Amino acid sequence: MNIYDELDVKPVVNAIGPRTLLGGNTPSPAVRARMDEAEEYYADMAELSAGAGKKIAQMLGIEAAIVTSGTASALVLGASACMTGKDMAKIEQLPDTTGMPFEFIIQRGLRLKYDRCMTLSGGKLVEVGQEEGTRPEHIEAAIGPNTAGIHYFVQSNPDVVPLEQVIQIGRDHDIPVVVDAAGCVYPPELLSKYVKMGADLVAYGAKYYGSVNASGLLTGKKDLVEAAAMHSFVSFESTELRALGRPMKQERQSIIAAYAALKEWLAMDHEARLSACEARIAAVRQELKDIPNIELLDPARSRTDLWIRVDAEKLGKTAADVVLELRQGNPSIWAREDSGEDYLSFYFGVLPEGQENIIIQRLKDILT
């Protein structure tokens, strides 16, 4: 009996990506080996955190970095640093923001539920812009004595002020720009791009480049990264500071995973990685090509995803229906669906070798 059976948990075939809800990612054997090395001895977590952060910053060619328990905690620590700097009294005062700047400007077109992280330590989001978009003057008009920073979520939206201009506005007013770049890890240059553009703090999810679920990076300007570290669980445990980051504790293995996986990711032959995905997708397409009432979309659409369009009228099922049936089986198969276009897709980037056969059989059962 495996552990999932023992706990009455349905195992999942993950064809949706490194989702937090599914446990993130699976470290490679090489990364797992480095994690296992940490089992031999314990470590002073302050030393480990500082050492990993220093090496990561060197690898990325930036001023500073720290490993966090994920993108969310990186944003919490980063927002806290913008409000308090290295003032120890203010650090202990949070989430009470009396006497310090606490507002973070955010464009209406960049809102999403994860921006909640910017308010957890006492900050307040100030939304700017209109339905038709945001202009630079909207951001500048919101800047005042209570402004602690400008928050920016990386996405393709032509109706928002682009990051380059936001960074310039921040410089002009001496206000830090905090970027949520959670999944922006490929091409690998993205892991340093936004800091090199001039962003003050940038948060990443380390699971996206092959680390464990509860790991992330906060990168950026040295003073602000150091201030963020003063809010961390390490600071709480190794100094007298009553830092609010104590609940965001990390394992020594997760810090090592974030470092080792980054080292592997930066050195990886990504063309080989993507070609391997394409080969697996091609094999699955061959198995599915004769199934009626579906269309296998052009493989040029994505090197890591298999896209299928469902003819809902002829099949009697929508893409959403198919995705639901896949998820209800055992093992449960998680795939994406676009109900507006009746597409479903399968991501091969984290799918263990051989599990595509489970997907093939289940699709044949559902679609024929």
KELOLUM-670429 format. One record per residue (C-alpha): residue number from 0; x, y, z. Coordinates in pm, 1 decimal, decimal comma, padded with zeros to 6 digits. Example, Ala and Ser with C-alpha at 12.3 -4.5 7.8 and 13.67 -1.06 7.14 Angstrom:
// KELOLUM-670429
0; 01230,0; -00450,0; 00780,0
1; 01367,0; -00106,0; 00714,0
This chain:
// KELOLUM-670429
0; 00000,0; 00000,0; 00000,0
1; 00149,1; 00334,0; -00099,1
2; 00118,7; 00643,6; 00116,8
3; -00172,0; 00791,2; -00081,0
4; -00375,0; 00471,9; -00041,2
5; -00292,1; 00469,1; 00328,7
6; -00426,4; 00822,8; 00365,4
7; -00728,4; 00767,9; 00136,9
8; -00593,8; 01029,3; -00105,6
9; -00647,5; 00998,1; -00479,4
10; -00315,2; 01022,2; -00666,7
11; -00292,0; 01287,1; -00939,2
12; -00138,5; 01272,5; -01283,9
13; -00018,4; 01630,3; -01313,5
14; -00065,9; 01758,0; -01668,8
15; -00136,5; 02115,1; -01562,3
16; 00202,2; 02237,0; -01438,1
17; 00383,2; 02317,8; -01111,8
18; 00068,7; 02420,4; -00926,8
19; 00084,1; 02494,1; -00555,3
20; -00239,2; 02301,0; -00505,9
21; -00076,8; 01985,8; -00647,6
22; 00240,7; 02015,9; -00445,0
23; 00449,3; 02223,5; -00683,0
24; 00727,3; 02040,7; -00864,8
25; 00941,8; 01728,9; -00832,4
26; 01313,6; 01796,0; -00786,1
27; 01547,5; 01620,7; -01025,5
28; 01762,5; 01334,5; -00892,1
29; 02062,0; 01569,9; -00880,5
30; 01872,2; 01831,0; -00677,3
31; 01728,2; 01559,5; -00452,5
32; 02081,1; 01432,2; -00389,5
33; 02191,2; 01777,5; -00273,6
34; 01886,4; 01793,8; -00045,4
35; 01972,7; 01453,4; 00097,3
36; 02321,1; 01581,2; 00181,2
37; 02155,7; 01820,1; 00425,1
38; 02029,8; 01522,5; 00624,7
39; 02380,2; 01430,6; 00736,6
40; 02431,0; 01743,3; 00947,2
41; 02218,9; 02025,3; 01080,4
42; 02304,9; 02385,6; 00993,2
43; 02276,8; 02729,5; 01145,8
44; 01983,8; 02854,8; 00937,8
45; 02113,8; 03212,4; 00948,8
46; 02440,5; 03098,8; 00791,5
47; 02263,2; 02876,1; 00540,8
48; 02021,3; 03149,3; 00437,5
49; 02299,4; 03404,7; 00396,6
50; 02526,6; 03162,4; 00211,8
51; 02258,4; 03050,8; -00033,3
52; 02146,3; 03407,7; -00094,7
53; 02501,4; 03522,6; -00167,2
54; 02564,9; 03237,8; -00413,9
55; 02230,7; 03292,9; -00588,2
56; 02300,1; 03663,8; -00630,2
57; 02640,3; 03581,2; -00779,3
58; 02489,0; 03329,7; -01020,9
59; 02232,6; 03584,2; -01137,5
60; 02473,2; 03876,3; -01149,3
61; 02262,8; 04093,4; -00918,1
62; 02315,2; 04277,3; -00589,1
63; 02134,2; 04047,9; -00348,0
64; 01891,9; 03761,1; -00301,5
65; 01733,8; 03553,2; -00028,0
66; 01552,4; 03222,1; -00042,6
67; 01195,9; 03242,0; 00086,1
68; 00917,4; 02990,2; 00136,3
69; 00762,4; 03091,6; -00196,4
70; 00666,1; 03391,8; -00408,3
71; 00397,5; 03488,4; -00159,8
72; 00635,1; 03509,5; 00135,2
73; 00887,0; 03696,6; -00082,1
74; 00620,4; 03959,8; -00149,2
75; 00524,4; 03982,2; 00218,9
76; 00886,6; 04028,6; 00323,9
77; 00950,4; 04269,7; 00038,1
78; 00647,9; 04484,7; 00119,0
79; 00752,5; 04489,2; 00484,4
80; 01102,9; 04605,2; 00389,1
81; 00961,6; 04892,2; 00182,9
82; 00761,7; 05013,1; 00482,8
83; 01025,7; 04983,7; 00753,9
84; 01367,0; 04979,1; 00593,7
85; 01613,9; 04855,2; 00856,6
86; 01451,5; 05045,6; 01142,5
87; 01424,4; 04779,0; 01414,3
88; 01149,1; 04958,0; 01604,2
89; 00934,7; 04974,5; 01291,7
90; 01011,0; 04611,4; 01209,1
91; 00868,8; 04507,4; 01546,2
92; 00576,8; 04747,2; 01508,1
93; 00425,2; 04581,4; 01201,1
94; 00144,9; 04518,4; 01115,9
95; 00078,0; 04852,5; 01286,8
96; 00194,3; 05103,2; 01024,2
97; 00150,7; 05418,9; 01228,5
98; 00420,7; 05668,2; 01142,3
99; 00549,3; 05494,4; 00831,8
100; 00454,1; 05481,5; 00462,0
101; 00219,6; 05190,7; 00399,0
102; 00048,5; 05236,0; 00062,3
103; 00135,0; 05034,4; -00249,2
104; 00012,5; 05163,0; -00582,7
105; -00121,0; 04899,3; -00819,0
106; -00271,8; 04930,4; -01164,7
107; -00629,9; 04817,4; -01206,7
108; -00535,2; 04590,9; -01497,5
109; -00277,9; 04406,6; -01285,0
110; -00503,8; 04307,6; -00998,0
111; -00519,3; 03942,6; -00894,2
112; -00577,7; 03765,4; -00566,8
113; -00206,6; 03719,4; -00499,5
114; -00164,3; 04093,1; -00446,4
115; -00313,7; 04016,8; -00104,6
116; 00045,1; 03938,2; -00008,3
117; 00129,0; 04307,3; -00023,2
118; -00116,9; 04381,3; 00256,8
119; -00049,1; 04096,1; 00500,3
120; 00202,0; 04294,1; 00704,9
121; -00012,9; 04606,3; 00723,0
122; 00019,1; 04757,3; 00377,9
123; -00271,4; 04898,9; 00180,5
124; -00320,1; 04872,3; -00195,0
125; -00414,5; 05189,5; -00381,1
126; -00569,3; 05098,4; -00715,2
127; -00519,4; 05335,3; -01006,9
128; -00640,8; 05340,5; -01364,9
129; -00971,2; 05301,5; -01543,3
130; -01160,1; 05030,2; -01728,7
131; -00990,9; 05129,9; -02054,1
132; -00643,9; 05120,4; -01903,7
133; -00385,1; 05304,6; -01697,0
134; -00166,8; 05599,6; -01791,1
135; 00154,3; 05715,0; -01619,6
136; -00021,6; 06020,7; -01479,1
137; -00265,0; 05792,8; -01293,4
138; 00027,4; 05641,0; -01103,5
139; 00197,0; 05973,2; -01038,0
140; -00124,4; 06131,1; -00910,5
141; -00153,1; 05857,8; -00646,0
142; 00195,4; 05915,2; -00504,5
143; 00194,6; 06084,0; -00165,2
144; 00361,7; 06084,5; 00175,6
145; 00210,9; 05743,1; 00260,0
146; 00339,8; 05571,8; -00055,3
147; 00572,3; 05284,7; 00033,4
148; 00606,2; 05137,8; -00314,4
149; 00457,6; 05050,9; -00651,5
150; 00351,1; 04691,5; -00706,8
151; 00371,5; 04534,1; -01052,1
152; 00260,6; 04190,2; -01170,5
153; 00439,7; 04069,3; -01484,6
154; 00193,5; 03983,5; -01758,2
155; 00110,9; 04075,4; -02117,4
156; -00147,7; 04351,5; -02091,7
157; -00129,5; 04636,2; -02344,1
158; -00365,3; 04847,2; -02134,3
159; -00129,0; 04899,0; -01840,7
160; 00177,0; 05117,0; -01798,6
161; 00472,6; 04889,3; -01885,0
162; 00731,5; 04800,4; -01626,5
163; 01001,4; 05018,1; -01784,1
164; 00788,9; 05329,4; -01731,8
165; 00681,8; 05219,7; -01383,7
166; 01046,5; 05181,1; -01285,7
167; 01120,9; 05530,1; -01416,9
168; 00831,1; 05674,4; -01217,8
169; 00965,2; 05499,5; -00909,4
170; 01311,4; 05646,8; -00968,8
171; 01174,4; 05995,4; -01025,6
172; 00992,8; 05985,8; -00691,9
173; 01241,9; 05770,1; -00498,8
174; 00981,8; 05498,8; -00447,3
175; 01067,9; 05125,9; -00471,6
176; 00905,3; 04904,3; -00732,4
177; 00813,0; 04553,6; -00614,1
178; 00760,6; 04300,9; -00893,5
179; 00570,5; 03972,7; -00880,2
180; 00746,5; 03760,6; -01143,8
181; 00640,4; 03427,9; -00990,0
182; 00664,7; 03200,7; -01294,1
183; 00901,4; 03407,1; -01509,2
184; 01191,3; 03162,7; -01514,6
185; 01227,6; 03078,7; -01885,1
186; 01425,6; 03186,2; -02066,7
187; 01659,7; 03183,7; -01764,6
188; 01758,9; 03546,3; -01827,7
189; 01421,1; 03646,7; -01684,3
190; 01551,2; 03554,3; -01339,4
191; 01769,5; 03864,4; -01346,0
192; 01605,3; 04076,3; -01617,6
193; 01372,1; 04284,8; -01403,0
194; 01632,6; 04367,9; -01138,6
195; 01875,5; 04467,2; -01413,7
196; 01601,2; 04685,5; -01561,4
197; 01595,7; 04871,7; -01231,5
198; 01319,6; 04707,1; -01028,4
199; 01401,3; 04729,8; -00657,9
200; 01261,0; 04392,7; -00549,6
201; 01148,7; 04095,4; -00759,0
202; 00977,4; 03781,2; -00628,5
203; 00997,1; 03438,2; -00795,4
204; 00859,3; 03091,4; -00727,6
205; 01150,3; 02847,4; -00715,6
206; 00915,1; 02556,5; -00791,0
207; 00893,5; 02685,8; -01148,3
208; 01260,4; 02608,5; -01211,6
209; 01260,1; 02269,2; -01040,5
210; 01277,5; 02334,4; -00667,7
211; 01026,8; 02220,7; -00407,1
212; 00683,0; 02375,4; -00360,0
213; 00763,1; 02586,2; -00053,3
214; 01059,0; 02776,4; -00195,5
215; 01103,9; 03107,7; -00369,0
216; 01342,5; 03394,3; -00424,6
217; 01341,9; 03761,7; -00336,3
218; 01598,5; 03940,5; -00548,0
219; 01696,1; 04304,5; -00583,0
220; 01872,1; 04599,5; -00427,6
221; 02104,9; 04506,3; -00143,5
222; 01961,8; 04740,2; 00122,1
223; 01602,8; 04631,9; 00059,3
224; 01683,9; 04260,4; 00042,6
225; 01875,3; 04293,1; 00369,5
226; 01578,5; 04475,2; 00521,9
227; 01347,2; 04197,3; 00400,7
228; 01575,7; 03939,9; 00563,9
229; 01536,8; 04125,8; 00894,3
230; 01165,5; 04039,6; 00880,0
231; 01230,2; 03667,3; 00819,8
232; 01201,7; 03365,7; 01046,3
233; 01582,3; 03349,2; 01055,3
234; 01596,4; 03700,3; 01196,9
235; 01334,1; 03612,3; 01458,1
236; 01532,1; 03308,1; 01572,5
237; 01887,3; 03445,1; 01550,7
238; 01838,6; 03798,5; 01686,1
239; 01624,2; 03972,7; 01944,1
240; 01391,7; 04106,0; 01675,7
241; 01028,4; 03998,8; 01704,3
242; 00998,7; 03976,5; 01326,8
243; 00661,4; 03899,0; 01169,2
244; 00810,6; 03647,4; 00925,8
245; 00839,9; 03377,3; 01193,3
246; 00546,9; 03171,1; 01050,5
247; 00720,2; 03158,6; 00709,8
248; 00969,1; 02899,9; 00830,8
249; 01181,4; 02697,4; 00586,8
250; 01356,8; 02364,1; 00593,1
251; 01729,7; 02355,5; 00534,5
252; 01645,2; 02116,5; 00251,4
253; 01416,1; 02372,4; 00083,2
254; 01686,2; 02640,5; 00089,2
255; 01933,3; 02396,3; -00059,9
256; 01674,9; 02288,3; -00319,7
257; 01617,1; 02647,9; -00430,5
258; 01992,0; 02697,6; -00472,7
259; 02070,5; 02360,4; -00634,8
260; 01774,4; 02371,7; -00872,1
261; 01868,1; 02723,4; -00983,2
262; 02224,5; 02613,8; -01049,9
263; 02091,2; 02322,5; -01255,7
264; 01836,4; 02541,7; -01438,7
265; 02096,0; 02799,5; -01541,3
266; 02329,5; 02530,2; -01676,4
267; 02055,7; 02319,7; -01838,8
268; 02033,2; 02249,7; -02211,7
269; 01682,9; 02390,2; -02249,0
270; 01667,4; 02305,8; -02616,6
271; 01711,6; 01939,5; -02522,8
272; 01449,2; 01975,0; -02247,8
273; 01195,0; 02123,0; -02487,8
274; 01277,7; 01875,2; -02763,1
275; 01210,8; 01590,9; -02520,7
276; 00866,9; 01736,7; -02446,7
277; 00796,4; 01766,9; -02818,6
278; 00890,2; 01404,0; -02877,8
279; 00655,4; 01284,0; -02602,9
280; 00373,8; 01503,5; -02734,5
281; 00427,0; 01371,3; -03087,6
282; 00394,3; 01014,5; -02960,7
283; 00068,1; 01098,4; -02784,0
284; -00067,3; 01275,7; -03092,8
285; 00000,6; 00959,9; -03292,3
286; -00207,4; 00756,4; -03046,0
287; -00497,8; 01005,4; -03053,9
288; -00504,1; 01101,9; -03422,8
289; -00790,4; 00870,2; -03521,6
290; -01030,1; 00967,1; -03241,8
291; -01337,6; 01136,4; -03395,1
292; -01488,1; 01469,4; -03290,8
293; -01164,0; 01622,6; -03170,7
294; -00889,5; 01824,9; -03337,9
295; -00526,2; 01803,8; -03237,1
296; -00404,9; 02160,1; -03268,8
297; -00085,0; 02262,0; -03444,2
298; 00212,0; 02147,2; -03233,5
299; 00383,1; 02478,6; -03315,3
300; 00138,2; 02636,5; -03071,3
301; 00348,7; 02514,9; -02778,8
302; 00660,1; 02302,6; -02730,0
303; 00545,0; 02181,2; -02388,3
304; 00168,2; 02141,0; -02428,2
305; -00067,5; 01918,3; -02621,6
306; -00376,5; 02117,5; -02724,0
307; -00703,1; 01949,0; -02822,0
308; -01019,8; 02113,1; -02952,3
309; -01344,1; 01931,1; -02878,0
310; -01641,5; 01937,7; -03116,9
311; -01893,3; 01968,5; -02836,3
312; -02197,1; 01938,7; -03060,9
313; -02091,9; 01609,7; -03219,4
314; -01927,7; 01463,6; -02910,3
315; -02202,1; 01568,1; -02673,5
316; -01938,4; 01692,5; -02427,7
317; -01755,9; 02020,7; -02384,2
318; -01387,7; 02055,5; -02303,6
319; -01492,6; 02136,3; -01947,6
320; -01688,0; 01808,0; -01932,1
321; -01383,6; 01613,3; -02050,0
322; -01156,1; 01784,8; -01799,5
323; -01403,5; 01703,8; -01522,3
324; -01420,0; 01336,7; -01621,6
325; -01041,7; 01318,1; -01629,9
326; -01023,2; 01467,4; -01282,8
327; -01288,0; 01236,2; -01139,3
328; -01105,6; 00917,6; -01237,9
329; -00846,1; 00730,5; -01035,5
330; -00575,0; 00833,2; -01070,9
331; -00711,5; 01181,6; -01116,1
332; -00577,6; 01356,1; -01426,4
333; -00550,8; 01734,1; -01406,6
334; -00558,9; 01919,6; -01739,1
335; -00642,8; 02275,3; -01839,0
336; -00953,7; 02382,8; -02026,8
337; -01059,6; 02693,4; -02213,4
338; -01435,9; 02677,7; -02210,2
339; -01467,7; 02975,3; -02444,1
340; -01296,5; 02788,0; -02726,0
341; -01364,6; 02429,4; -02612,2
342; -00993,5; 02355,7; -02584,1
343; -00820,1; 02137,9; -02332,5
344; -00446,0; 02108,0; -02290,7
345; -00190,6; 01883,2; -02126,0
346; 00139,7; 02020,8; -01998,9
347; 00437,0; 01784,4; -02026,2
348; 00692,6; 01994,3; -01839,3
349; 00639,6; 01820,4; -01504,9
350; 00464,2; 01502,8; -01621,4
351; 00665,4; 01196,9; -01509,2
352; 00787,5; 00971,7; -01788,9
353; 00531,2; 00707,6; -01874,2
354; 00227,1; 00879,7; -01725,5
355; 00126,5; 01002,3; -02071,7
356; 00007,3; 00644,4; -02127,4
357; -00248,2; 00689,3; -01851,2
358; -00369,5; 01007,7; -02024,1
359; -00394,0; 00833,5; -02362,4
360; -00604,1; 00547,3; -02227,5
361; -00833,8; 00774,1; -02028,6
362; -00892,9; 01001,3; -02328,0
363; -00977,3; 00704,5; -02546,7
364; -01225,0; 00585,6; -02282,6
365; -01389,3; 00927,9; -02252,8
366; -01388,6; 01035,8; -02617,2
367; -01488,7; 00712,9; -02793,5
